[in-house]
Amino acid sequence: MAMLKRLAVLAGAAGAVTSYAKKNPEKVNQAVGKAANFVDQKTKGKYHAKINGVTQKVSDATKPKPGH
């Protein structure tokens, strides 16, 4: 039963994050960029390609859809 409660909380949090990202795409992209740079520096570029991939996915997800 505790697992269901955790999943419900995570689903609620994911919905809140999605809503925030849609309303504030510039802030989200800026924060993700800063975090990506920080992680890339700390890992000395070891995961640079993966970090860039994730950053690009976030950027694509926060772009306005055509017709909206």
C-alpha positions as CSV (number, residue, x, y, z in Angstrom):
1,M,0.0,0.0,0.0
2,A,2.9,2.4,0.7
3,M,4.1,1.8,-2.8
4,L,0.8,3.1,-4.2
5,K,1.0,6.2,-2.1
6,R,4.5,6.9,-3.3
7,L,3.4,6.4,-6.9
8,A,0.5,8.8,-6.4
9,V,2.8,11.4,-4.9
10,L,5.3,11.0,-7.8
11,A,2.5,11.3,-10.4
12,G,1.3,14.5,-8.7
13,A,4.8,15.9,-8.7
14,A,5.3,15.0,-12.4
15,G,2.1,16.8,-13.3
16,A,3.2,19.9,-11.4
17,V,6.6,19.9,-13.1
18,T,5.0,19.5,-16.5
19,S,2.6,22.4,-15.8
20,Y,5.5,24.6,-14.6
21,A,7.6,23.7,-17.6
22,K,4.8,24.7,-20.0
23,K,4.3,28.0,-18.3
24,N,8.0,28.9,-17.9
25,P,10.0,27.2,-20.7
26,E,12.8,29.9,-20.5
27,K,13.4,29.3,-16.8
28,V,13.3,25.6,-17.2
29,N,15.8,25.6,-20.1
30,Q,18.1,28.0,-18.2
31,A,18.0,25.8,-15.1
32,V,18.6,22.6,-17.1
33,G,21.5,24.3,-18.9
34,K,23.2,25.4,-15.7
35,A,22.7,21.9,-14.2
36,A,24.1,20.3,-17.3
37,N,27.2,22.5,-17.3
38,F,27.8,21.8,-13.6
39,V,27.5,18.0,-14.1
40,D,29.6,18.1,-17.2
41,Q,32.4,20.0,-15.3
42,K,32.2,17.7,-12.3
43,T,32.5,14.6,-14.5
44,K,35.2,16.2,-16.6
45,G,33.2,15.7,-19.8
46,K,32.9,11.9,-19.4
47,Y,29.1,12.0,-20.0
48,H,29.1,15.1,-22.3
49,A,27.1,13.4,-25.1
50,K,24.5,12.0,-22.8
51,I,24.1,15.3,-21.0
52,N,23.7,17.1,-24.3
53,G,21.1,14.6,-25.3
54,V,19.0,15.1,-22.2
55,T,19.4,18.9,-22.5
56,Q,18.1,18.7,-26.1
57,K,15.1,16.6,-25.1
58,V,14.2,19.1,-22.4
59,S,14.5,21.9,-24.9
60,D,12.3,20.1,-27.4
61,A,9.7,19.3,-24.8
62,T,9.4,22.9,-23.8
63,K,9.1,24.3,-27.3
64,P,5.6,25.5,-28.1
65,K,3.6,23.2,-30.3
66,P,2.6,24.4,-33.7
67,G,-0.8,26.0,-33.6
68,H,-0.7,26.9,-29.9
